[in-house]
């Protein structure tokens, strides 16, 4: 996974963990642990209340707990009305 992270260094990405958390971050560098020092926020999805954003600081995720990483288009993301987006929370990944 380390070499795959090189494409995302210093870019804003969404990280979905194996337990269903969705974290929006900027990856500063690659490391054995998935160290996220520029963690912007965690998004919590709800089918009734829209999307809640919880501001985070330093965040550490073990590499084997990362399920998906995807780059975020910051312009599109900033134009989203998260209060009107309804979605079920993500389930944990079952191995």
Z-matrix of the N, CA and C atoms (Angstrom, degrees):
N
C 1 1.451
C 2 1.523 1 110.46
N 3 1.302 2 118.24 1 -26.86
C 4 1.457 3 120.66 2 -174.93
C 5 1.517 4 111.84 3 -58.57
N 6 1.328 5 118.59 4 -46.28
C 7 1.463 6 120.29 5 -178.51
C 8 1.521 7 111.66 6 -66.09
N 9 1.314 8 117.85 7 -31.04
C 10 1.461 9 121.21 8 178.10
C 11 1.521 10 111.49 9 -68.13
N 12 1.335 11 117.48 10 -27.79
C 13 1.461 12 121.21 11 -179.84
C 14 1.520 13 112.74 12 -69.72
N 15 1.322 14 117.49 13 -23.18
C 16 1.461 15 120.46 14 -177.68
C 17 1.525 16 112.09 15 -56.00
N 18 1.329 17 117.90 16 -31.86
C 19 1.466 18 121.54 17 179.44
C 20 1.524 19 112.49 18 -69.20
N 21 1.331 20 117.43 19 -18.33
C 22 1.455 21 121.11 20 -174.66
C 23 1.526 22 113.97 21 -108.86
N 24 1.330 23 118.22 22 -0.58
C 25 1.461 24 121.07 23 -178.73
C 26 1.525 25 109.98 24 -63.27
N 27 1.341 26 116.05 25 130.43
C 28 1.466 27 125.07 26 -178.82
C 29 1.520 28 113.47 27 64.48
N 30 1.315 29 117.08 28 28.01
C 31 1.468 30 122.03 29 174.41
C 32 1.527 31 108.72 30 -123.91
N 33 1.315 32 116.21 31 155.24
C 34 1.459 33 120.58 32 177.21
C 35 1.519 34 107.97 33 -82.88
N 36 1.342 35 115.39 34 124.48
C 37 1.457 36 120.36 35 -176.81
C 38 1.524 37 110.55 36 -134.34
N 39 1.315 38 114.97 37 159.36
C 40 1.457 39 122.00 38 170.64
C 41 1.516 40 107.15 39 -100.26
N 42 1.316 41 116.52 40 130.26
C 43 1.458 42 122.45 41 176.83
C 44 1.520 43 107.12 42 -115.03
N 45 1.320 44 116.23 43 123.28
C 46 1.458 45 120.32 44 175.03
C 47 1.517 46 106.77 45 -107.89
N 48 1.317 47 115.63 46 122.75
C 49 1.460 48 120.58 47 -177.79
C 50 1.521 49 110.26 48 -88.02
N 51 1.328 50 115.39 49 165.38
C 52 1.465 51 119.83 50 -177.49
C 53 1.529 52 112.55 51 -66.01
N 54 1.344 53 117.90 52 -17.95
C 55 1.466 54 119.14 53 176.65
C 56 1.530 55 112.35 54 -95.69
N 57 1.335 56 117.60 55 9.79
C 58 1.454 57 121.43 56 171.50
C 59 1.516 58 116.33 57 94.84
N 60 1.348 59 118.72 58 4.91
C 61 1.465 60 119.91 59 177.09
C 62 1.520 61 109.78 60 -76.92
N 63 1.325 62 116.89 61 143.43
C 64 1.462 63 121.94 62 175.63
C 65 1.517 64 107.37 63 -118.10
N 66 1.346 65 115.78 64 116.21
C 67 1.451 66 121.98 65 -173.74
C 68 1.526 67 108.34 66 -119.45
N 69 1.328 68 116.89 67 132.33
C 70 1.470 69 121.38 68 176.93
C 71 1.517 70 106.98 69 -102.04
N 72 1.338 71 115.93 70 123.05
C 73 1.465 72 121.26 71 -170.53
C 74 1.524 73 111.24 72 -142.98
N 75 1.323 74 113.98 73 169.94
C 76 1.460 75 122.33 74 165.90
C 77 1.515 76 105.55 75 -118.84
N 78 1.332 77 117.31 76 119.82
C 79 1.464 78 121.62 77 -177.08
C 80 1.522 79 109.28 78 -82.89
N 81 1.344 80 117.95 79 115.90
C 82 1.458 81 120.23 80 -175.83
C 83 1.524 82 114.19 81 -77.79
N 84 1.333 83 118.42 82 -34.33
C 85 1.462 84 122.48 83 -179.11
C 86 1.510 85 108.40 84 -167.85
N 87 1.321 86 116.63 85 168.31
C 88 1.465 87 119.62 86 179.42
C 89 1.521 88 110.10 87 -93.07
N 90 1.326 89 115.36 88 149.86
C 91 1.449 90 121.11 89 -178.38
C 92 1.522 91 107.28 90 -160.89
N 93 1.326 92 118.16 91 166.87
C 94 1.467 93 120.37 92 -179.62
C 95 1.516 94 111.50 93 -63.32
N 96 1.319 95 116.39 94 -43.96
C 97 1.465 96 119.71 95 170.46
C 98 1.518 97 106.37 96 -85.79
N 99 1.281 98 117.29 97 148.51
C 100 1.455 99 120.85 98 -179.96
C 101 1.520 100 107.13 99 -84.18
N 102 1.339 101 116.07 100 82.92
C 103 1.459 102 122.13 101 -176.98
C 104 1.515 103 109.39 102 -80.90
N 105 1.301 104 116.19 103 124.72
C 106 1.454 105 120.95 104 -179.63
C 107 1.519 106 107.00 105 -119.86
N 108 1.318 107 116.73 106 100.66
C 109 1.459 108 118.54 107 -177.70
C 110 1.521 109 111.82 108 -90.87
N 111 1.311 110 117.64 109 -25.77
C 112 1.459 111 121.40 110 179.27
C 113 1.526 112 109.23 111 -103.94
N 114 1.321 113 115.32 112 58.35
C 115 1.454 114 120.02 113 -178.28
C 116 1.516 115 108.66 114 -82.50
N 117 1.310 116 116.66 115 118.32
C 118 1.455 117 120.82 116 -176.59
C 119 1.527 118 110.60 117 -79.19
N 120 1.310 119 116.77 118 -57.82
C 121 1.461 120 119.90 119 -177.63
C 122 1.510 121 110.78 120 -167.50
N 123 1.334 122 113.90 121 165.72
C 124 1.452 123 122.15 122 173.26
C 125 1.520 124 106.17 123 -108.14
N 126 1.312 125 117.32 124 136.77
C 127 1.466 126 121.31 125 176.70
C 128 1.514 127 109.39 126 -101.18
N 129 1.332 128 114.81 127 128.06
C 130 1.458 129 121.06 128 179.03
C 131 1.524 130 107.46 129 -112.82
N 132 1.318 131 115.38 130 118.48
C 133 1.458 132 121.11 131 -175.89
C 134 1.518 133 111.13 132 -90.63
N 135 1.333 134 115.17 133 146.87
C 136 1.460 135 121.66 134 179.60
C 137 1.517 136 108.33 135 -146.73
N 138 1.324 137 116.15 136 140.22
C 139 1.463 138 119.76 137 177.23
C 140 1.521 139 111.56 138 -78.63
N 141 1.328 140 117.79 139 -13.55
C 142 1.455 141 121.14 140 -177.79
C 143 1.523 142 113.33 141 -108.64
N 144 1.334 143 118.01 142 -34.90
C 145 1.456 144 120.76 143 -170.35
C 146 1.521 145 115.33 144 -110.60
N 147 1.302 146 119.07 145 1.12
C 148 1.454 147 120.16 146 -175.89
C 149 1.515 148 110.56 147 83.98
N 150 1.321 149 116.47 148 -162.93
C 151 1.463 150 121.63 149 -176.10
C 152 1.526 151 109.14 150 -100.54
N 153 1.331 152 115.45 151 127.05
C 154 1.464 153 121.39 152 176.60
C 155 1.525 154 107.76 153 -101.54
N 156 1.321 155 116.57 154 137.06
C 157 1.454 156 121.15 155 176.31
C 158 1.520 157 108.82 156 -110.11
N 159 1.327 158 116.09 157 123.38
C 160 1.456 159 122.54 158 179.08
C 161 1.520 160 107.28 159 -108.83
N 162 1.326 161 116.77 160 120.21
C 163 1.461 162 121.99 161 -178.32
C 164 1.523 163 109.51 162 -70.76
N 165 1.322 164 116.17 163 133.64
C 166 1.458 165 122.94 164 179.95
C 167 1.519 166 109.66 165 -121.91
N 168 1.300 167 117.05 166 163.22
C 169 1.464 168 121.82 167 175.15
C 170 1.510 169 109.07 168 -110.91
N 171 1.314 170 116.85 169 -124.78
C 172 1.458 171 121.95 170 176.08
C 173 1.520 172 108.43 171 -65.58
N 174 1.309 173 115.53 172 135.72
C 175 1.458 174 120.08 173 -176.61
C 176 1.518 175 107.93 174 -140.90
N 177 1.308 176 117.32 175 135.39
C 178 1.460 177 121.29 176 179.46
C 179 1.517 178 108.46 177 -123.92
N 180 1.325 179 115.15 178 128.60
C 181 1.455 180 121.79 179 178.46
C 182 1.525 181 106.90 180 -129.33
N 183 1.306 182 117.50 181 130.03
C 184 1.464 183 119.80 182 175.44
C 185 1.525 184 108.76 183 -65.20
N 186 1.303 185 115.92 184 141.56
C 187 1.461 186 120.76 185 -177.76
C 188 1.516 187 113.96 186 -55.80
N 189 1.331 188 117.65 187 -35.37
C 190 1.462 189 119.67 188 -179.42
C 191 1.530 190 112.53 189 -75.98
N 192 1.324 191 118.15 190 -4.79
C 193 1.468 192 121.95 191 175.52
C 194 1.523 193 112.58 192 -95.68
N 195 1.331 194 117.59 193 -0.87
C 196 1.464 195 121.49 194 178.48
C 197 1.524 196 108.27 195 -88.21
N 198 1.338 197 116.17 196 122.42
C 199 1.465 198 120.58 197 179.43
C 200 1.523 199 111.34 198 -94.58
N 201 1.352 200 117.27 199 -43.07
C 202 1.466 201 121.55 200 -175.19
C 203 1.520 202 109.32 201 -145.43
N 204 1.330 203 116.31 202 140.05
C 205 1.459 204 122.26 203 171.45
C 206 1.519 205 107.01 204 -128.38
N 207 1.313 206 116.61 205 132.11
C 208 1.461 207 120.40 206 178.11
C 209 1.512 208 111.29 207 -145.58
N 210 1.328 209 115.72 208 139.23
C 211 1.464 210 120.10 209 -179.90
C 212 1.520 211 110.19 210 -70.27
N 213 1.325 212 115.74 211 142.71
C 214 1.464 213 122.14 212 179.70
C 215 1.515 214 108.97 213 -104.51
N 216 1.321 215 116.04 214 133.19
C 217 1.461 216 121.37 215 171.49
C 218 1.529 217 105.90 216 -79.01
N 219 1.323 218 116.71 217 106.13
C 220 1.465 219 121.08 218 -172.48
C 221 1.522 220 112.52 219 -62.06
N 222 1.311 221 118.28 220 -35.20
C 223 1.467 222 120.87 221 179.54
C 224 1.521 223 110.83 222 -66.13
N 225 1.323 224 117.07 223 -46.86
C 226 1.464 225 120.92 224 178.44
C 227 1.524 226 110.71 225 -65.02
N 228 1.343 227 116.15 226 -42.90
C 229 1.461 228 120.71 227 -178.86
C 230 1.521 229 111.77 228 -61.58
N 231 1.323 230 117.47 229 -40.62
C 232 1.465 231 120.24 230 -178.47
C 233 1.528 232 112.36 231 -70.30
N 234 1.329 233 116.79 232 -19.97
C 235 1.464 234 119.28 233 -179.84
C 236 1.531 235 112.76 234 -89.80
N 237 1.324 236 118.11 235 -4.72
C 238 1.462 237 121.02 236 -179.79
C 239 1.524 238 111.01 237 -73.18
N 240 1.311 239 116.36 238 139.81
C 241 1.464 240 122.41 239 173.06
C 242 1.523 241 107.39 240 -95.53
N 243 1.328 242 116.39 241 87.00
C 244 1.461 243 120.88 242 -173.16
C 245 1.522 244 112.85 243 -63.70
N 246 1.312 245 118.02 244 -25.64
C 247 1.460 246 120.55 245 178.64
C 248 1.511 247 113.32 246 -66.15
N 249 1.330 248 117.00 247 -22.17
C 250 1.464 249 120.93 248 179.85
C 251 1.517 250 113.39 249 -101.04
N 252 1.321 251 117.83 250 0.56
C 253 1.461 252 120.98 251 178.17
C 254 1.519 253 108.31 252 -89.45
N 255 1.319 254 116.17 253 126.66
C 256 1.456 255 121.99 254 179.31
C 257 1.523 256 108.30 255 -115.51
N 258 1.323 257 116.12 256 132.42
C 259 1.462 258 120.83 257 177.99
C 260 1.511 259 108.89 258 -159.48
N 261 1.311 260 115.10 259 150.25
C 262 1.453 261 120.01 260 174.82
C 263 1.521 262 108.58 261 -71.56
N 264 1.331 263 117.90 262 144.77
C 265 1.468 264 119.79 263 175.06
C 266 1.529 265 110.03 264 -58.15
N 267 1.328 266 115.83 265 151.04
C 268 1.465 267 120.45 266 179.65
C 269 1.525 268 109.52 267 -72.32
N 270 1.325 269 115.91 268 141.21
C 271 1.459 270 120.79 269 176.07
C 272 1.511 271 109.72 270 -84.50
N 273 1.307 272 116.95 271 160.85
C 274 1.453 273 122.06 272 174.23
C 275 1.521 274 109.78 273 -66.75
N 276 1.328 275 115.73 274 151.80
C 277 1.463 276 120.75 275 176.29
C 278 1.525 277 107.88 276 -78.10
N 279 1.318 278 115.89 277 132.13
C 280 1.456 279 120.99 278 178.72
C 281 1.515 280 108.05 279 -103.93
N 282 1.343 281 116.39 280 123.39
C 283 1.468 282 120.57 281 -178.84
C 284 1.498 283 110.70 282 -91.90
